[in-house]
């Protein structure tokens, strides 16, 4: 088993941020982004009750099995696309190695 994985988060100015993520401490993408000082709010604390960690999956990872709560929240979010996910619902596991996501624009 790997001790860490590498992911890329593209910010809203299209700048990529390569991040090494340690495994085994149950992090999600929103927590990784916040810990890397990226503008991911995570207002609800990772409960899928807001869309402030909305992002787009840009890599070929097949991670679109959304919970009902996530689907409900995305239905209320701005700028939703087919590849939209809530960062708080993407767990950092070994299978996420190479993941590339882009932060969604923030609606008014």
Order of alpha helices (4+ residues) and beta strands (2+ residues): beta-beta-alpha-beta-alpha-beta-beta
